[in-house]
Structures are given as C-alpha cells and as structure tokens.
Amino acid sequence: MKITPIGIWGGYPKANSATSSFLIEHDGFHCLIDCGSGVLSSLQNYLPLEKLDAVVISHYHADHIADVGSLQFSRIINFYLGNQARPLPIYGHTKDQENFEKLSYKDQTVGIAISEDDVVQIGPFNVTFCRTVHPVYCLAMKFSVGGHSIVLTADTEWRDELIDFASGADLLISEANLYEEHVGKAPGHMGGSEAGRLAQLAGARQLVLTHLPLHGNIEEILEAAVQNYNGPVEIAKVGKVYETF
C-alpha cells in the first residue's frame, strides 16, 4: 500500500493548498479519502480524475466534502465528451441522510452506506471503521492489505477505543488540530500530544500528523507529538508517498 497526502489543513485551506485528504493506492486501485476544499485541484497533480476508483468520506463537514460536487461535475463532463465510465462509488455514512443522498449523482457517482460496524471490501482494501468523538457523526478508518494496515483517525477528540482500532498499524495518520493550550477546550479535535500518545499506546510503526490549524507555528504540534511517541513522526507533506512493506 502507498498513501499520498493531497491536503493537510483543517477548516479551510491555505492559499494554493487543500484541506486534509489522502490518496491511497494498491495494485493499480486508487481511492480518495475525503474530498474537501481544494482537494480536486491538488489531486490532479498525482492522478487524472478519471482514474479514481473510489472515494471514502469520513463525515459531512465542508472541509471534507466541499469538492464532491466538483468531482461529480468532472464525471458528467467526461460523459458528455463520450467517455463512458461506471459510476464512481462514494462511501459515506447515513446518519446524515440528506448529505448521503447527495453522494449519488446522475449515474456518475453512487453513494454506498458505511457504518462503524461494517467491514467493507473496497478494491484490494479490507476497510473497517471506528466512530470518533466529533460534533457530527464521523468515522475513523483502517485500510488493510496482506497483514499491513494504515489507520486514519479522521476528526476526533481523544477516544480510548482508537487505541485498539489503531493497534499495530504500519502507519497512523492522526488529526492534530489543536495547540496544547487548547487541548480539552475545543470540541472534536486532538492536539499533537494526544496524537503522539495514541501512536505510542497503539504500537503504531509511524505517525503522520494532519488536519492542522491555519494559525500559529505547526512545528509546536510536531514537538508535542514527539514528546509522547518513540517512533518516527512528521507533519504530513503534500505529495510525499508513504508506503507499507
């Protein structure tokens, strides 16, 4: 498996960038994880849109779905140009039925329901989910192939259940939206210290930080994670390929 950060920001993107999103690939199958603001533009640096095989949405806040409509429009334009393609599956939960229904569009994309109890085969990936602590229903996700796994926390406060969920992950991609002075005071997010502690307790082999704040010095978030985790840790770098072996 390999995974590439497409965007790293929470809330909204900085200039010429995108909100937190990742492209995960294996055996020629390409799956996009979240599709927020700026993601569609950034994604095209790494993959033609028509090569995308699936999308998984963690939740329906705008910084995770803002570009879904643009993705759907790209499919319909391709259709009008005579390029027939099967409907693109977009996986999302049904706790927000209105937004789930928007995942299906004119036979170009089709919404497929997921929940915290599901085990789903998406291309070569065995995908499982864990509910997070966020103001809206949100799902962390684990992609597994051949004994290797990549876990993405999505948006969440600390939750003990994530320790077992991320246990032994080759790569843990954790949100780290808060500076330490805000940990426990801002709902729905973690700080770098918590991301580091999660990676340490889960025995993850590598930690990558994402969904970062747009203010302040994000190196402070990295430093907080390093203090709580003995393994390799870094801030997600857009375009860098992370691999499991």
Buried (B, 14 or more C-beta within 10 A) or exposed (E): BEBBBBBBBBBBBEEEBBBBBBBBBBEEBBBBBBBBBBBBBBBEEBBEBEEBBBBBBBBBBEBBBBBBEBBBBBBBEBBEEEEEEEBBBBBBBEBBEEBBEBBBBEEBBBBBBBEBEEEBEBBBBBBBBBBBBBEBBBBBBBBBBEEBBBBBBBBBBBBEEBBEBBBBBBBBBBBBBBBBEEBEEBEBBBBBBBBBBBBBBBEBBBBBBBBBBEEEEBEBBBBBBBEBBEBEBBBBEBEEEBEBE
